Amino acid sequence: MASAHTGHRPDRPPPQWTIDIWANVNTSGAFNMPHVHGGSYWSCVYYVRAGEGEGGQLVLHDPRMPALRMHAPGLRFRDSGPDVRTEIEPKSGLMVLFPAWLLHSVEPWFGEGNRISVAMNIRAALARR
Ligand SMILES: [Fe+2]
């Protein structure tokens, strides 16, 4: 997925990916504050067990904030869409790839048992000439 969504200069080889991967095993009430993954090109999450219950959405925050609201909070760009955040509903088996610089968070999840996901930081090693 990372290679399919990454362009590179035609006179250079494609990047070689290094992946840091870890599991998240969360119980009811778990959440993640807004953050980015510095040093990575892509971030990725795979939902092993999304869990039954309420909440737990992955929230992707509009990188134009807070500039969007600084000068004219009542205005918006006509074709930019109304949302300053996008919520993704986790489903078991779903994989989401997003730019590592994109601010994101996880809403509190309330349910029974464990909620299991695998997160990845995907770093690009660029070949030198
Ligand atoms: Fe994250």
Backbone and ligand atoms as CSV (ligand in chain L), in Angstrom:
chain,resi,resn,atom,element,x,y,z
A,1,MET,N,N,0.832,-1.197,0.000
A,1,MET,CA,C,0.000,0.000,0.000
A,1,MET,C,C,0.871,1.253,0.000
A,2,ALA,N,N,1.951,1.247,0.815
A,2,ALA,CA,C,2.825,2.422,0.882
A,2,ALA,C,C,3.448,2.696,-0.479
A,3,SER,N,N,3.945,1.665,-1.134
A,3,SER,CA,C,4.564,1.852,-2.448
A,3,SER,C,C,3.537,2.302,-3.482
A,4,ALA,N,N,2.347,1.745,-3.423
A,4,ALA,CA,C,1.318,2.085,-4.396
A,4,ALA,C,C,0.892,3.541,-4.296
A,5,HIS,N,N,1.043,4.132,-3.123
A,5,HIS,CA,C,0.582,5.505,-2.908
A,5,HIS,C,C,1.725,6.506,-2.780
A,6,THR,N,N,2.928,6.102,-3.171
A,6,THR,CA,C,4.084,6.985,-3.063
A,6,THR,C,C,4.732,7.174,-4.430
A,7,GLY,N,N,4.873,8.414,-4.825
A,7,GLY,CA,C,5.583,8.715,-6.055
A,7,GLY,C,C,7.045,8.995,-5.740
A,8,HIS,N,N,7.888,8.884,-6.745
A,8,HIS,CA,C,9.302,9.194,-6.544
A,8,HIS,C,C,9.884,9.687,-7.854
A,9,ARG,N,N,11.011,10.350,-7.772
A,9,ARG,CA,C,11.663,10.854,-8.975
A,9,ARG,C,C,12.008,9.686,-9.893
A,10,PRO,N,N,11.767,9.847,-11.189
A,10,PRO,CA,C,12.002,8.727,-12.106
A,10,PRO,C,C,13.469,8.329,-12.233
A,11,ASP,N,N,14.372,9.245,-11.894
A,11,ASP,CA,C,15.798,8.902,-11.989
A,11,ASP,C,C,16.346,8.304,-10.703
A,12,ARG,N,N,15.479,8.034,-9.766
A,12,ARG,CA,C,15.888,7.430,-8.503
A,12,ARG,C,C,15.088,6.149,-8.274
A,13,PRO,N,N,15.673,5.204,-7.557
A,13,PRO,CA,C,14.901,3.990,-7.249
A,13,PRO,C,C,13.796,4.304,-6.242
A,14,PRO,N,N,12.795,3.467,-6.201
A,14,PRO,CA,C,11.730,3.688,-5.212
A,14,PRO,C,C,12.282,3.519,-3.802
A,15,PRO,N,N,11.619,4.104,-2.819
A,15,PRO,CA,C,12.113,3.982,-1.439
A,15,PRO,C,C,12.029,2.541,-0.938
A,16,GLN,N,N,12.938,2.226,-0.062
A,16,GLN,CA,C,12.871,0.952,0.658
A,16,GLN,C,C,12.206,1.248,2.002
A,17,TRP,N,N,11.248,0.458,2.359
A,17,TRP,CA,C,10.470,0.743,3.559
A,17,TRP,C,C,11.004,-0.004,4.766
A,18,THR,N,N,11.053,0.703,5.881
A,18,THR,CA,C,11.337,0.100,7.168
A,18,THR,C,C,10.088,0.310,8.028
A,19,ILE,N,N,9.623,-0.755,8.634
A,19,ILE,CA,C,8.349,-0.683,9.350
A,19,ILE,C,C,8.550,-1.008,10.828
A,20,ASP,N,N,8.149,-0.085,11.679
A,20,ASP,CA,C,8.026,-0.348,13.112
A,20,ASP,C,C,6.575,-0.725,13.353
A,21,ILE,N,N,6.377,-1.799,14.064
A,21,ILE,CA,C,5.011,-2.316,14.223
A,21,ILE,C,C,4.785,-2.691,15.682
A,22,TRP,N,N,3.602,-2.409,16.162
A,22,TRP,CA,C,3.272,-2.754,17.543
A,22,TRP,C,C,1.769,-3.032,17.657
A,23,ALA,N,N,1.425,-3.760,18.698
A,23,ALA,CA,C,0.023,-4.100,18.932
A,23,ALA,C,C,-0.553,-3.203,20.017
A,24,ASN,N,N,-1.784,-2.844,19.837
A,24,ASN,CA,C,-2.545,-2.113,20.856
A,24,ASN,C,C,-3.647,-3.040,21.353
A,25,VAL,N,N,-3.626,-3.321,22.645
A,25,VAL,CA,C,-4.689,-4.119,23.249
A,25,VAL,C,C,-5.349,-3.223,24.288
A,26,ASN,N,N,-6.555,-2.788,23.980
A,26,ASN,CA,C,-7.230,-1.793,24.811
A,26,ASN,C,C,-8.472,-2.365,25.465
A,27,THR,N,N,-8.736,-1.851,26.644
A,27,THR,CA,C,-9.966,-2.204,27.345
A,27,THR,C,C,-10.914,-1.006,27.300
A,28,SER,N,N,-12.099,-1.205,27.822
A,28,SER,CA,C,-13.116,-0.161,27.797
A,28,SER,C,C,-12.582,1.139,28.396
A,29,GLY,N,N,-12.883,2.237,27.736
A,29,GLY,CA,C,-12.441,3.552,28.192
A,29,GLY,C,C,-11.166,4.047,27.521
A,30,ALA,N,N,-10.501,3.195,26.742
A,30,ALA,CA,C,-9.236,3.578,26.108
A,30,ALA,C,C,-9.465,4.613,25.008
A,31,PHE,N,N,-8.495,5.475,24.827
A,31,PHE,CA,C,-8.537,6.486,23.775
A,31,PHE,C,C,-7.105,6.939,23.485
A,32,ASN,N,N,-6.912,7.733,22.436
A,32,ASN,CA,C,-5.610,8.341,22.131
A,32,ASN,C,C,-5.824,9.822,21.837
A,33,MET,N,N,-5.016,10.646,22.475
A,33,MET,CA,C,-5.054,12.088,22.230
A,33,MET,C,C,-4.493,12.375,20.832
A,34,PRO,N,N,-4.803,13.572,20.272
A,34,PRO,CA,C,-4.263,13.930,18.953
A,34,PRO,C,C,-2.739,13.894,18.940
A,35,HIS,N,N,-2.190,13.294,17.880
A,35,HIS,CA,C,-0.742,13.175,17.745
A,35,HIS,C,C,-0.371,12.918,16.291
A,36,VAL,N,N,0.916,13.039,16.011
A,36,VAL,CA,C,1.478,12.675,14.704
A,36,VAL,C,C,2.589,11.657,14.954
A,37,HIS,N,N,3.080,11.046,13.884
A,37,HIS,CA,C,4.160,10.074,14.014
A,37,HIS,C,C,5.397,10.639,13.324
A,38,GLY,N,N,6.167,11.411,14.066
A,38,GLY,CA,C,7.349,12.046,13.518
A,38,GLY,C,C,8.381,11.029,13.044
A,39,GLY,N,N,9.060,11.359,11.958
A,39,GLY,CA,C,10.107,10.492,11.438
A,39,GLY,C,C,9.606,9.421,10.491
A,40,SER,N,N,8.299,9.300,10.358
A,40,SER,CA,C,7.733,8.306,9.439
A,40,SER,C,C,7.125,9.010,8.239
A,41,TYR,N,N,7.023,8.278,7.147
A,41,TYR,CA,C,6.359,8.818,5.964
A,41,TYR,C,C,4.875,8.467,5.990
A,42,TRP,N,N,4.586,7.202,6.279
A,42,TRP,CA,C,3.210,6.727,6.406
A,42,TRP,C,C,2.983,6.187,7.808
A,43,SER,N,N,1.742,6.250,8.245
A,43,SER,CA,C,1.285,5.514,9.420
A,43,SER,C,C,0.155,4.603,8.970
A,44,CYS,N,N,-0.031,3.530,9.691
A,44,CYS,CA,C,-1.023,2.549,9.269
A,44,CYS,C,C,-1.598,1.879,10.514
A,45,VAL,N,N,-2.863,1.531,10.435
A,45,VAL,CA,C,-3.467,0.748,11.511
A,45,VAL,C,C,-4.289,-0.370,10.880
A,46,TYR,N,N,-4.186,-1.552,11.478
A,46,TYR,CA,C,-4.976,-2.714,11.065
A,46,TYR,C,C,-5.790,-3.165,12.275
A,47,TYR,N,N,-7.091,-3.251,12.093
A,47,TYR,CA,C,-7.961,-3.633,13.198
A,47,TYR,C,C,-8.140,-5.145,13.222
A,48,VAL,N,N,-7.502,-5.768,14.188
A,48,VAL,CA,C,-7.617,-7.211,14.351
A,48,VAL,C,C,-8.987,-7.550,14.942
A,49,ARG,N,N,-9.326,-6.834,16.001
A,49,ARG,CA,C,-10.631,-7.020,16.650
A,49,ARG,C,C,-11.136,-5.635,17.016
A,50,ALA,N,N,-12.051,-5.121,16.210
A,50,ALA,CA,C,-12.557,-3.766,16.450
A,50,ALA,C,C,-13.371,-3.715,17.739
A,51,GLY,N,N,-13.991,-4.814,18.096
A,51,GLY,CA,C,-14.754,-4.870,19.340
A,51,GLY,C,C,-16.164,-4.328,19.180
A,52,GLU,N,N,-17.062,-4.916,19.937
A,52,GLU,CA,C,-18.434,-4.425,19.978
A,52,GLU,C,C,-18.490,-3.305,21.001
A,53,GLY,N,N,-19.322,-2.337,20.759
A,53,GLY,CA,C,-19.468,-1.267,21.740
A,53,GLY,C,C,-19.619,0.074,21.073
A,54,GLU,N,N,-19.352,1.115,21.832
A,54,GLU,CA,C,-19.552,2.482,21.361
A,54,GLU,C,C,-18.223,3.208,21.256
A,55,GLY,N,N,-18.084,4.066,20.249
A,55,GLY,CA,C,-16.907,4.920,20.116
A,55,GLY,C,C,-15.749,4.190,19.459
A,56,GLY,N,N,-14.550,4.709,19.709
A,56,GLY,CA,C,-13.345,4.101,19.160
A,56,GLY,C,C,-13.019,4.526,17.741
A,57,GLN,N,N,-13.704,5.548,17.237
A,57,GLN,CA,C,-13.431,5.977,15.861
A,57,GLN,C,C,-12.014,6.559,15.748
A,58,LEU,N,N,-11.374,6.269,14.619
A,58,LEU,CA,C,-10.124,6.933,14.258
A,58,LEU,C,C,-10.507,8.290,13.673
A,59,VAL,N,N,-9.952,9.358,14.228
A,59,VAL,CA,C,-10.281,10.706,13.770
A,59,VAL,C,C,-9.068,11.303,13.071
A,60,LEU,N,N,-9.236,11.686,11.810
A,60,LEU,CA,C,-8.196,12.369,11.051
A,60,LEU,C,C,-8.551,13.858,11.055
A,61,HIS,N,N,-7.627,14.676,11.567
A,61,HIS,CA,C,-7.900,16.108,11.747
A,61,HIS,C,C,-7.430,16.893,10.528
A,62,ASP,N,N,-8.217,17.838,10.117
A,62,ASP,CA,C,-7.892,18.684,8.967
A,62,ASP,C,C,-6.606,19.455,9.245
A,63,PRO,N,N,-5.568,19.261,8.411
A,63,PRO,CA,C,-4.291,19.932,8.682
A,63,PRO,C,C,-4.352,21.443,8.498
A,64,ARG,N,N,-5.460,21.944,7.946
A,64,ARG,CA,C,-5.572,23.399,7.767
A,64,ARG,C,C,-5.933,24.104,9.067
A,65,MET,N,N,-6.321,23.360,10.070
A,65,MET,CA,C,-6.641,23.969,11.362
A,65,MET,C,C,-5.342,24.339,12.062
A,66,PRO,N,N,-5.312,25.386,12.857
A,66,PRO,CA,C,-6.424,26.280,13.163
A,66,PRO,C,C,-6.552,27.452,12.204
A,67,ALA,N,N,-5.734,27.487,11.142
A,67,ALA,CA,C,-5.788,28.622,10.224
A,67,ALA,C,C,-7.192,28.826,9.668
A,68,LEU,N,N,-7.906,27.745,9.455
A,68,LEU,CA,C,-9.264,27.852,8.928
A,68,LEU,C,C,-10.148,28.736,9.790
A,69,ARG,N,N,-9.934,28.697,11.077
A,69,ARG,CA,C,-10.833,29.397,12.004
A,69,ARG,C,C,-10.230,30.681,12.578
A,70,MET,N,N,-9.003,31.008,12.200
A,70,MET,CA,C,-8.328,32.135,12.839
A,70,MET,C,C,-8.889,33.480,12.412
A,71,HIS,N,N,-9.041,33.705,11.120
A,71,HIS,CA,C,-9.353,35.036,10.620
A,71,HIS,C,C,-10.840,35.268,10.410
A,72,ALA,N,N,-11.556,34.255,10.020
A,72,ALA,CA,C,-12.978,34.413,9.736
A,72,ALA,C,C,-13.695,33.128,10.130
A,73,PRO,N,N,-13.966,32.962,11.399
A,73,PRO,CA,C,-14.525,31.683,11.859
A,73,PRO,C,C,-15.872,31.338,11.252
A,74,GLY,N,N,-16.581,32.323,10.705
A,74,GLY,CA,C,-17.885,32.041,10.112
A,74,GLY,C,C,-17.825,31.675,8.647
A,75,LEU,N,N,-16.640,31.701,8.069
A,75,LEU,CA,C,-16.512,31.409,6.645
A,75,LEU,C,C,-15.815,30.077,6.433
A,76,ARG,N,N,-16.035,29.513,5.262
A,76,ARG,CA,C,-15.278,28.328,4.871
A,76,ARG,C,C,-15.108,28.370,3.357
A,77,PHE,N,N,-14.112,27.682,2.867
A,77,PHE,CA,C,-13.901,27.602,1.433
A,77,PHE,C,C,-15.027,26.773,0.837
A,78,ARG,N,N,-15.627,27.285,-0.229
A,78,ARG,CA,C,-16.850,26.693,-0.767
A,78,ARG,C,C,-16.713,25.200,-1.075
A,79,ASP,N,N,-15.631,24.792,-1.683
A,79,ASP,CA,C,-15.510,23.402,-2.120
A,79,ASP,C,C,-14.636,22.541,-1.210
A,80,SER,N,N,-14.363,23.043,-0.022
A,80,SER,CA,C,-13.466,22.287,0.859
A,80,SER,C,C,-14.208,21.268,1.701
A,81,GLY,N,N,-15.527,21.277,1.664
A,81,GLY,CA,C,-16.294,20.360,2.486
A,81,GLY,C,C,-16.515,20.947,3.866
A,82,PRO,N,N,-17.554,20.524,4.527
A,82,PRO,CA,C,-17.906,21.123,5.814
A,82,PRO,C,C,-17.090,20.597,6.988
A,83,ASP,N,N,-16.398,19.506,6.780
A,83,ASP,CA,C,-15.788,18.831,7.915
A,83,ASP,C,C,-14.361,19.292,8.158
A,84,VAL,N,N,-14.015,19.481,9.413
A,84,VAL,CA,C,-12.630,19.746,9.782
A,84,VAL,C,C,-12.012,18.491,10.378
A,85,ARG,N,N,-12.804,17.426,10.382
A,85,ARG,CA,C,-12.293,16.141,10.831
A,85,ARG,C,C,-13.069,15.033,10.136
A,86,THR,N,N,-12.383,13.944,9.921
A,86,THR,CA,C,-13.003,12.774,9.307
A,86,THR,C,C,-12.929,11.632,10.302
A,87,GLU,N,N,-14.056,10.994,10.528
A,87,GLU,CA,C,-14.093,9.867,11.457
A,87,GLU,C,C,-14.182,8.566,10.671
A,88,ILE,N,N,-13.338,7.615,11.039
A,88,ILE,CA,C,-13.352,6.294,10.416
A,88,ILE,C,C,-13.803,5.293,11.459
A,89,GLU,N,N,-14.853,4.572,11.122
A,89,GLU,CA,C,-15.409,3.563,12.027
A,89,GLU,C,C,-14.595,2.281,11.912
A,90,PRO,N,N,-13.920,1.872,12.985
A,90,PRO,CA,C,-13.130,0.640,12.895
A,90,PRO,C,C,-13.998,-0.588,12.637
A,91,LYS,N,N,-13.469,-1.476,11.805
A,91,LYS,CA,C,-14.107,-2.774,11.551
A,91,LYS,C,C,-13.000,-3.815,11.584
A,92,SER,N,N,-13.265,-4.950,12.121
A,92,SER,CA,C,-12.258,-6.013,12.128
A,92,SER,C,C,-11.860,-6.321,10.689
A,93,GLY,N,N,-10.545,-6.329,10.431
A,93,GLY,CA,C,-10.038,-6.593,9.088
A,93,GLY,C,C,-9.761,-5.342,8.273
A,94,LEU,N,N,-10.161,-4.180,8.781
A,94,LEU,CA,C,-9.922,-2.921,8.068
A,94,LEU,C,C,-8.488,-2.446,8.286
A,95,MET,N,N,-7.841,-2.004,7.203
A,95,MET,CA,C,-6.512,-1.404,7.302
A,95,MET,C,C,-6.603,0.016,6.772
A,96,VAL,N,N,-6.031,0.967,7.521
A,96,VAL,CA,C,-6.067,2.379,7.130
A,96,VAL,C,C,-4.635,2.880,7.042
A,97,LEU,N,N,-4.269,3.416,5.880
A,97,LEU,CA,C,-2.955,4.018,5.656
A,97,LEU,C,C,-3.153,5.518,5.539
A,98,PHE,N,N,-2.359,6.293,6.252
A,98,PHE,CA,C,-2.503,7.752,6.183
A,98,PHE,C,C,-1.139,8.391,6.391
A,99,PRO,N,N,-0.952,9.638,5.889
A,99,PRO,CA,C,0.337,10.310,6.062
A,99,PRO,C,C,0.689,10.452,7.541
A,100,ALA,N,N,1.944,10.156,7.874
A,100,ALA,CA,C,2.352,10.169,9.278
A,100,ALA,C,C,2.271,11.571,9.887
A,101,TRP,N,N,2.334,12.614,9.029
A,101,TRP,CA,C,2.263,13.986,9.544
A,101,TRP,C,C,0.838,14.412,9.869
A,102,LEU,N,N,-0.138,13.607,9.488
A,102,LEU,CA,C,-1.540,13.989,9.684
A,102,LEU,C,C,-1.952,13.781,11.148
A,103,LEU,N,N,-2.383,14.889,11.762
A,103,LEU,CA,C,-2.838,14.812,13.152
A,103,LEU,C,C,-4.027,13.861,13.247
A,104,HIS,N,N,-3.974,12.939,14.201
A,104,HIS,CA,C,-5.059,11.978,14.365
A,104,HIS,C,C,-5.228,11.612,15.833
A,105,SER,N,N,-6.373,11.043,16.136
A,105,SER,CA,C,-6.680,10.648,17.511
A,105,SER,C,C,-7.668,9.495,17.466
A,106,VAL,N,N,-7.921,8.915,18.620
A,106,VAL,CA,C,-8.898,7.828,18.724
A,106,VAL,C,C,-9.897,8.201,19.813
A,107,GLU,N,N,-11.165,8.187,19.444
A,107,GLU,CA,C,-12.229,8.496,20.394
A,107,GLU,C,C,-12.305,7.415,21.478
A,108,PRO,N,N,-12.744,7.777,22.668
A,108,PRO,CA,C,-12.901,6.760,23.717
A,108,PRO,C,C,-13.821,5.621,23.241
A,109,TRP,N,N,-13.389,4.410,23.556
A,109,TRP,CA,C,-14.172,3.229,23.205
A,109,TRP,C,C,-14.708,2.601,24.480
A,110,PHE,N,N,-15.986,2.264,24.463
A,110,PHE,CA,C,-16.616,1.621,25.610
A,110,PHE,C,C,-17.270,0.326,25.139
A,111,GLY,N,N,-16.730,-0.790,25.602
A,111,GLY,CA,C,-17.264,-2.078,25.205
A,111,GLY,C,C,-16.747,-3.179,26.117
A,112,GLU,N,N,-17.094,-4.398,25.746
A,112,GLU,CA,C,-16.699,-5.572,26.528
A,112,GLU,C,C,-15.419,-6.175,25.957
A,113,GLY,N,N,-14.593,-6.721,26.817
A,113,GLY,CA,C,-13.406,-7.433,26.356
A,113,GLY,C,C,-12.309,-6.501,25.882
A,114,ASN,N,N,-11.510,-7.006,24.957
A,114,ASN,CA,C,-10.383,-6.244,24.429
A,114,ASN,C,C,-10.656,-5.790,23.002
A,115,ARG,N,N,-10.040,-4.684,22.694
A,115,ARG,CA,C,-10.062,-4.152,21.334
A,115,ARG,C,C,-8.613,-4.222,20.861
A,116,ILE,N,N,-8.375,-4.885,19.732
A,116,ILE,CA,C,-6.997,-5.153,19.321
A,116,ILE,C,C,-6.734,-4.552,17.941
A,117,SER,N,N,-5.674,-3.769,17.872
A,117,SER,CA,C,-5.239,-3.241,16.575
A,117,SER,C,C,-3.721,-3.340,16.487
A,118,VAL,N,N,-3.231,-3.315,15.258
A,118,VAL,CA,C,-1.798,-3.309,15.000
A,118,VAL,C,C,-1.478,-1.985,14.320
A,119,ALA,N,N,-0.531,-1.240,14.893
A,119,ALA,CA,C,-0.148,0.060,14.335
A,119,ALA,C,C,1.231,-0.048,13.705
A,120,MET,N,N,1.474,0.779,12.699
A,120,MET,CA,C,2.744,0.748,11.979
A,120,MET,C,C,3.236,2.149,11.692
A,121,ASN,N,N,4.520,2.348,11.869
A,121,ASN,CA,C,5.221,3.516,11.355
A,121,ASN,C,C,6.053,3.042,10.184
A,122,ILE,N,N,5.833,3.628,9.031
A,122,ILE,CA,C,6.503,3.189,7.807
A,122,ILE,C,C,7.464,4.294,7.378
A,123,ARG,N,N,8.754,3.990,7.509
A,123,ARG,CA,C,9.797,4.973,7.199
A,123,ARG,C,C,10.418,4.656,5.848
A,124,ALA,N,N,10.760,5.707,5.130
A,124,ALA,CA,C,11.354,5.550,3.801
A,124,ALA,C,C,12.857,5.716,3.896
A,125,ALA,N,N,13.592,4.717,3.414
A,125,ALA,CA,C,15.037,4.824,3.265
A,125,ALA,C,C,15.300,5.133,1.799
A,126,LEU,N,N,15.806,6.330,1.534
A,126,LEU,CA,C,16.032,6.743,0.156
A,126,LEU,C,C,17.440,6.360,-0.275
A,127,ALA,N,N,17.531,5.813,-1.457
A,127,ALA,CA,C,18.849,5.435,-2.002
A,127,ALA,C,C,19.633,6.702,-2.339
A,128,ARG,N,N,20.912,6.694,-2.056
A,128,ARG,CA,C,21.786,7.832,-2.370
A,128,ARG,C,C,22.485,7.557,-3.688
A,129,ARG,N,N,22.771,8.631,-4.395
A,129,ARG,CA,C,23.471,8.475,-5.675
A,129,ARG,C,C,24.960,8.466,-5.450
L,1,LIG,FE,FE,-1.133,7.296,15.943
